[in-house]
Amino acid sequence: MDLPPTESYELVEDYINNVLKVFRNLTGNGDFHREDKCLDELIVMMTLGNLWDDSTLRTDSTPSWITISLEIGRQMIPQWITGNAISYDYFSIPYSHRSAVATACTKTRHGALACVPLNSCDGDTIVTLLGLSSNWVLRPQPEDGSYNVVGPCYHPGFSDGQALLGDDFRGWEKLWCINTWTLAFWKEGEPLSFSDPRLDGVPLPVGYAKRAVKMDEKYVPYWIHKFEYEEYMENERVYDPRMSEHRLKDRGVPIQRLRLI
């Protein structure tokens, strides 16, 4: 279902009405605004997961109109429907798409809500590609087994490596750190961590060691190999070597190679 960016001449009330029509069609529920679970899924999709609840900002600041919380979102949407929005700021959720390329939203075969390219269609598949931060929509080509690249997408269930590492964070809560542009992990009584708990107990490959660099008063890990490319100063890595293709395969992760066109 199409969710286009607003035009400069479009009244905000008209745009909101169009967004609400999409929500009703997508959920198949005219009273979706009365169900918190449904509202939360819509808010996460519309904000592309950029929420105060899931940000390290929540540890030192309150929600704002730039980074809203789920609670604020649950207040906004019913007020759109009743026409009782108390200020222009209450229209901020759908405006994350205002300056973006036209976007569509869909419900996957497993019931998740996702933002996908406008030209997506039934039969497309959402994949996680090693080395890329976004998920992608691919279109299978039955003639030769290749895949046509449709474009990047946002799927909340696969946006943070869940397809490769699962969704068990071992008691830690997954957050996003806007200052370092990395995942961070929070647990009551523990300092903020930038090491993925899903990799706890997985040893580093021989020759690698973990170090930390200070960024905005936070220590973010990187990995160094004592021999690899040392003469070219290329032995430091931003990405965890345990996430390489062959090491994931060694741990039983079902990695596939795809031919993209």
C-alpha positions as CSV (number, residue, x, y, z in Angstrom):
1,M,0.0,0.0,0.0
2,D,1.5,3.3,-1.1
3,L,2.6,5.8,1.5
4,P,3.9,8.8,-0.6
5,P,5.8,11.8,0.8
6,T,3.7,14.9,1.3
7,E,3.6,17.7,-1.3
8,S,4.6,21.2,-0.2
9,Y,1.1,22.4,-1.1
10,E,-0.8,19.6,0.6
11,L,-2.8,20.4,3.7
12,V,-1.6,18.4,6.7
13,E,-5.1,17.3,7.5
14,D,-5.5,15.9,4.0
15,Y,-2.3,14.0,4.3
16,I,-3.2,12.6,7.7
17,N,-6.5,11.3,6.3
18,N,-4.7,9.5,3.5
19,V,-2.3,7.9,6.1
20,L,-5.2,6.8,8.2
21,K,-6.8,5.1,5.1
22,V,-3.6,3.2,4.6
23,F,-3.5,2.1,8.2
24,R,-7.1,0.9,8.1
25,N,-6.6,-1.1,4.9
26,L,-3.3,-2.5,6.1
27,T,-4.6,-3.7,9.4
28,G,-8.1,-4.6,8.1
29,N,-9.3,-3.1,11.3
30,G,-11.3,0.2,11.5
31,D,-10.7,0.4,15.2
32,F,-6.9,-0.2,15.1
33,H,-6.3,2.9,17.2
34,R,-8.0,1.2,20.2
35,E,-5.4,-1.6,20.3
36,D,-2.0,-0.8,21.8
37,K,-0.2,-3.7,20.1
38,C,-1.5,-2.7,16.7
39,L,-0.6,1.0,17.3
40,D,2.9,0.1,18.4
41,E,3.5,-1.9,15.3
42,L,2.3,0.9,13.1
43,I,4.4,3.5,15.0
44,V,7.6,1.4,14.8
45,M,7.0,1.0,11.0
46,M,6.2,4.7,10.4
47,T,9.3,5.9,12.4
48,L,11.6,3.2,10.9
49,G,12.3,2.2,14.5
50,N,13.6,5.7,15.4
51,L,12.0,5.8,18.8
52,W,13.0,7.2,22.2
53,D,12.1,3.8,23.8
54,D,14.8,2.1,21.8
55,S,17.5,4.8,22.0
56,T,20.3,5.4,24.4
57,L,18.8,9.0,24.6
58,R,16.3,7.6,27.0
59,T,18.9,7.2,29.7
60,D,19.7,11.0,29.8
61,S,16.8,12.8,28.1
62,T,13.0,12.9,27.8
63,P,11.1,12.2,24.6
64,S,10.8,15.0,22.1
65,W,9.0,15.6,18.8
66,I,12.1,14.6,17.0
67,T,12.5,11.3,18.8
68,I,9.1,10.4,20.1
69,S,8.2,7.6,22.4
70,L,5.6,4.9,21.9
71,E,3.5,6.5,24.6
72,I,3.4,9.8,22.7
73,G,2.6,8.0,19.4
74,R,-0.3,6.2,21.1
75,Q,-1.7,9.7,22.0
76,M,-1.1,11.2,18.6
77,I,-2.9,8.7,16.3
78,P,-6.3,8.7,18.1
79,Q,-6.2,12.5,18.1
80,W,-5.7,12.4,14.3
81,I,-8.8,10.3,14.0
82,T,-10.9,12.5,16.2
83,G,-9.5,15.7,14.8
84,N,-8.4,16.8,18.2
85,A,-4.6,17.1,17.7
86,I,-3.5,19.8,20.0
87,S,-0.6,21.1,18.0
88,Y,1.2,20.8,14.7
89,D,3.8,18.7,16.4
90,Y,1.2,15.9,16.8
91,F,1.5,15.3,13.1
92,S,5.2,14.4,13.3
93,I,5.0,10.6,12.9
94,P,4.2,10.3,9.2
95,Y,6.5,13.2,8.3
96,S,9.5,10.9,8.6
97,H,8.6,10.1,5.0
98,R,8.2,13.7,4.0
99,S,11.7,14.1,2.5
100,A,12.1,10.5,1.5
101,V,11.6,8.6,-1.7
102,A,8.0,7.4,-2.0
103,T,7.5,4.5,0.2
104,A,5.0,1.7,0.5
105,C,4.0,-0.3,3.5
106,T,3.0,-4.0,3.6
107,K,2.2,-6.9,5.8
108,T,4.5,-9.9,5.3
109,R,3.2,-13.5,5.0
110,H,4.1,-13.9,8.7
111,G,2.1,-10.8,9.7
112,A,4.9,-8.3,10.3
113,L,4.5,-4.7,9.1
114,A,7.3,-3.4,6.9
115,C,8.3,-0.4,4.8
116,V,9.2,-1.4,1.3
117,P,10.0,0.2,-2.1
118,L,7.0,1.6,-4.0
119,N,7.3,-0.9,-6.8
120,S,7.3,-4.0,-4.5
121,C,4.7,-6.7,-5.3
122,D,3.4,-10.0,-4.1
123,G,6.0,-12.7,-4.3
124,D,9.0,-10.5,-3.4
125,T,11.2,-11.5,-0.6
126,I,13.0,-9.6,2.2
127,V,16.6,-10.6,2.8
128,T,19.5,-9.8,5.0
129,L,22.7,-9.3,3.0
130,L,26.1,-9.6,4.8
131,G,27.9,-6.2,5.0
132,L,24.8,-4.1,4.4
133,S,23.0,-2.2,7.2
134,S,19.6,-2.3,5.6
135,N,17.4,-5.2,4.6
136,W,16.6,-5.5,0.9
137,V,13.6,-6.5,-1.2
138,L,14.5,-9.0,-4.0
139,R,12.3,-10.4,-6.7
140,P,12.9,-14.1,-7.6
141,Q,13.5,-14.8,-11.3
142,P,12.2,-18.4,-11.8
143,E,13.8,-18.6,-15.3
144,D,17.4,-18.8,-14.0
145,G,17.2,-18.7,-10.2
146,S,18.5,-15.2,-10.0
147,Y,17.0,-12.3,-8.1
148,N,16.1,-8.8,-9.3
149,V,17.0,-6.1,-6.8
150,V,13.9,-4.0,-5.9
151,G,15.5,-1.8,-3.2
152,P,16.2,-1.3,0.5
153,C,13.5,-1.7,3.1
154,Y,12.8,-1.6,6.8
155,H,11.6,-4.8,8.6
156,P,11.6,-4.4,12.4
157,G,12.1,-8.1,12.9
158,F,15.3,-8.3,10.8
159,S,16.7,-4.8,11.2
160,D,19.4,-5.7,13.8
161,G,20.9,-9.0,12.6
162,Q,18.1,-11.2,13.8
163,A,18.3,-13.3,10.7
164,L,21.9,-14.2,11.5
165,L,22.0,-14.2,15.3
166,G,18.4,-14.6,16.5
167,D,16.5,-12.4,18.9
168,D,17.8,-13.6,22.2
169,F,19.8,-10.8,23.8
170,R,20.4,-12.8,27.0
171,G,18.7,-10.3,29.4
172,W,20.1,-7.2,27.7
173,E,17.9,-4.7,26.1
174,K,18.8,-3.6,22.5
175,L,19.1,0.1,22.0
176,W,20.4,2.4,19.2
177,C,23.1,5.0,20.0
178,I,22.8,8.0,17.7
179,N,26.2,9.3,18.7
180,T,28.2,6.3,17.6
181,W,25.6,4.9,15.0
182,T,25.9,1.5,16.5
183,L,23.7,-0.8,18.6
184,A,24.1,-0.5,22.3
185,F,22.9,-2.9,25.1
186,W,21.5,-2.0,28.4
187,K,20.8,-4.0,31.6
188,E,19.8,-2.8,35.0
189,G,22.9,-2.2,37.2
190,E,25.4,-2.7,34.3
191,P,27.3,-0.1,32.3
192,L,26.1,0.5,28.7
193,S,27.7,-2.1,26.5
194,F,28.5,-2.0,22.8
195,S,29.4,-5.7,22.5
196,D,26.5,-7.9,21.1
197,P,25.4,-10.3,23.9
198,R,24.3,-12.8,21.2
199,L,28.0,-13.4,20.5
200,D,28.8,-14.1,24.2
201,G,30.7,-17.4,24.4
202,V,31.7,-17.4,20.7
203,P,35.5,-17.2,20.6
204,L,37.3,-14.9,18.4
205,P,39.2,-16.5,15.5
206,V,42.9,-17.2,16.1
207,G,45.0,-14.1,15.9
208,Y,42.2,-11.6,16.6
209,A,41.9,-9.5,19.7
210,K,39.2,-7.0,20.7
211,R,40.0,-3.4,21.4
212,A,37.9,-0.3,22.2
213,V,38.0,3.2,20.9
214,K,36.6,6.2,22.7
215,M,33.7,7.9,20.9
216,D,31.7,10.7,22.5
217,E,32.6,9.4,26.0
218,K,31.7,5.9,25.0
219,Y,33.9,2.9,24.3
220,V,33.1,1.2,21.0
221,P,34.8,-2.1,20.2
222,Y,36.9,-2.9,17.1
223,W,38.9,-6.0,16.2
224,I,42.6,-6.3,15.3
225,H,44.6,-9.1,13.8
226,K,48.2,-9.3,14.8
227,F,49.4,-10.3,11.3
228,E,46.8,-9.7,8.7
229,Y,47.8,-6.9,6.3
230,E,49.9,-5.4,9.0
231,E,52.3,-3.7,6.6
232,Y,49.4,-1.8,5.0
233,M,47.9,-0.7,8.3
234,E,44.7,-2.7,7.4
235,N,44.7,-5.0,10.3
236,E,42.0,-3.1,12.2
237,R,38.4,-4.0,11.5
238,V,35.1,-2.3,12.4
239,Y,33.1,-5.4,11.9
240,D,33.3,-8.4,14.2
241,P,35.3,-11.2,12.4
242,R,32.9,-13.7,14.0
243,M,30.3,-12.4,11.5
244,S,32.1,-13.4,8.3
245,E,30.4,-15.7,5.9
246,H,32.4,-18.9,6.5
247,R,32.4,-18.4,10.3
248,L,28.6,-18.0,10.4
249,K,28.3,-21.2,8.3
250,D,30.6,-23.0,10.7
251,R,28.1,-22.2,13.5
252,G,25.2,-23.5,11.4
253,V,23.7,-20.2,10.2
254,P,21.9,-21.0,6.9
255,I,23.9,-18.6,4.6
256,Q,23.1,-18.7,0.9
257,R,24.8,-17.1,-2.1
258,L,22.4,-15.3,-4.4
259,R,22.9,-14.0,-8.0
260,L,21.6,-10.5,-8.2
261,I,20.6,-8.6,-11.3
